[in-house]
Amino acid sequence: MTSAALPLDRAPAREVDPHRVGHGRATSSRASGHGSGGPASKRTIVGYGFWIFLLSDIVMFAALFAAYAVLAGSTAGGPRGAELFDLTNTVIETGFLLASSFTCGLATLAAERRHALPFHLAMAATFALGAAFLLLEMHEFSDLVAQGAGPTRSAFLSAFFTLVGCHGLHVTAGLLWLLTMMAQVLAKGFRPDIQRRILCFGLFWHALDIIWVAVFTVVYLLGSAV
């Protein structure tokens, strides 16, 4: 016994949902990601959420840059940036931080390939370069305070210490996060949740490098030229 046509409620899934929007019975249970009707992957969601955090952080730094630009000339009869800044020291700091961004990228690539030894070596190099950057920055701050050019000397120096010090605090937090990620990979391997955290750390560290380039240009280069 044959039938001329299938009943309407037993039509093939491709007829019910020809554009694969994820509402057909045959495709709804298989929707697994963006483009096939299901939610985005956890990696995409976490990355998107962390970008929102980074943008909020950049807004904060933008406010600090604006405050510095307004107060840069308010020295209260004290020393100006051209009299205080040592560009040689700052160029070395910048070199350390930019090199750490490169090694951080190598660590991210090693994590994606699940190569533990290259990952740990690259992260160790990133930590060493970031710590060297911080040591030079703390040395600069201590020298300025010893010269009587501390944050309370003038509005200019208050804005300087706030902006540069805030970036230094972010680098310190990044180094602690880096050590945590190394410990987690050592203890648990490259699990998907740890991979997502490594992705977020990489975004954070590269963002700090971009912000430092702005600090170097606006604060040190322009300040030394005035």
Stockholm file with secondary structure:
# STOCKHOLM 1.0

chainA/1-226         MTSAALPLDRAPAREVDPHRVGHGRATSSRASGHGSGGPASKRTIVGYGFWIFLLSDIVMFAALFAAYAVLAGSTAGGPRGAELFDLTNTVIETGFLLASSFTCGLATLAAERRHALPFHLAMAATFALGAAFLLLEMHEFSDLVAQGAGPTRSAFLSAFFTLVGCHGLHVTAGLLWLLTMMAQVLAKGFRPDIQRRILCFGLFWHALDIIWVAVFTVVYLLGSAV
#=GR chainA/1-226 SS CCCSSCCGGGCCHHHHSTTCCSCSHHHHTTCCSTTTTSCCCHHHHHHHHHHHHHHHHHHHHHHHHHHHHHHTTCCTTSCCHHHHCCHHHHHHHHHHHHHHHHHHHHHHHHHHTTCHHHHHHHHHHHHHHHHHHHHHHHHHHHHHHHTTCCTTSCHHHHHHHHHHHHHHHHHHHHHHHHHHHHHHHHHHCSCHHHHHHHHHHHHHHHHHHHHHHHHIIIIIIHHHHC
#=GC SS_cons         CCCSSCCGGGCCHHHHSTTCCSCSHHHHTTCCSTTTTSCCCHHHHHHHHHHHHHHHHHHHHHHHHHHHHHHTTCCTTSCCHHHHCCHHHHHHHHHHHHHHHHHHHHHHHHHHTTCHHHHHHHHHHHHHHHHHHHHHHHHHHHHHHHTTCCTTSCHHHHHHHHHHHHHHHHHHHHHHHHHHHHHHHHHHCSCHHHHHHHHHHHHHHHHHHHHHHHHIIIIIIHHHHC
//
